[in-house]
Amino acid sequence: MALIVKFFSLFKINLKSSGIEYELKEQITISELIKKLDQDFDGYFTQKLLESDGSIAPGSIILVNGHNVIHLEALETEIDNQDTVTLFPPSAGG
């Protein structure tokens, strides 16, 4: 099994991808996953998901197996190969 990362909304449109899979050797945190995604997508995810102080940007949604990481361990939430991470960019409208 692999770690599945799904992209939605503008992530899916801008990256022309619905997601990516990683075969992990050990558990990593959401923070480490974002760094891994940045390597594959030229720093895109830190810029879109995080504030300058490294916290989750308001409106960003990061789900692990359907649970918002804000209600788990935030960026320190651990993930492994059997997990699905879903990423939504901050959105605005009116």
N, C-alpha and C positions, 0 to 999 in steps of 0.2 A: 504494500500500500504506500501511497505517497501523501504528502501534505498538499491539499488542493487550495489554491488561492483564486477566488472569483472576483472579477472586476465588474462594476455596474456603473450606470449613468455615464458621466463624462469620462471616467476612466476607460470604460469599454470603447467609447467613441474615439477619444484622443489617442489611445494606444493601439487601436484596431485589433483588440484582443479581448476575449471574454475571461481570460485568466491564465494561470501558469501552475505547474506542479513541480514540487521539489521532493527528492528522496533525501531525507535527513538521516544523519548518522546518530544524532542524539536530539533530545528536546532543545528547543530554542524559545526565546521570548518573542512577543510581538515586536518589540523594539529591534531585536536582531533580525526578524523577518523583514522589517522595513528597510534595514541596511542592505539586506540581500536583494530585495526588490530594486533598491536604488542602484546597485551594481548592474543589474540587468536592464534598467530603464533610465539611466543617466540622471540619477538624483531626483526623479520625478515624484516619488511618493513622500519623501521627507518634506519637500516643498509644498505638496498639496494637503497632507494629513496632519502635519505638526506645526506648532507655533515656534517662534524663534527660541523660546526657552526649552524646547523639546517636549512640551506637553501636547496632548491631543487637541487639535484645532477645533473650536466650536463648530458644530454641524457635521464634523466628520463622523462616520459610523464605521466601526470595526467590530465585526461579529466573529466569534469562535463557536462553531457548531450551533449557530443561531442565537447565541448569548452575547450581548453587548459587553465589550471588555471594560467599559466604565463600571459595570456592576461586578466585575471579576477582580483581576489584579492590574487593570489598565495596561500599560505598555509592558509590564512585567508578567503578564499572563503567559503561561507556558503552553507550547503547542508541540505536536509530534506528527508523525506520518499518517495517523488515522484521522486527523482533524481537517475541517474545512474552515478557511478564513474567508470572510466576505468583506469587501471594501467598497464603501460609498464615499465619494468626495463631499465636502461641504456644499450645501446648496442654498440658494436664496431665491426669493420670488415674491410676488405679491399680487 
